Amino acid sequence: MVNVNMNASIFIARYFSQKFKNRWEHHRKRSAIINVSSVGSLDASPNLSVYCGTKAFNRLFSLSQRLE
């Protein structure tokens, strides 16, 4: 779950961020990465601690990336 929900988001952002930056600088075309989270990112749930934690990571990582 950590690999799918957290590491994949990091690797995709790292891989595409420079490509998107170059695309904007050369062609003034915008790009986006869409990360999917869930309600589980907002509150803890019994027996779903890893799931909720990884989804909370996705939500905060996406918000931070947007600000950067």
Order of alpha helices (4+ residues) and beta strands (2+ residues): alpha-alpha
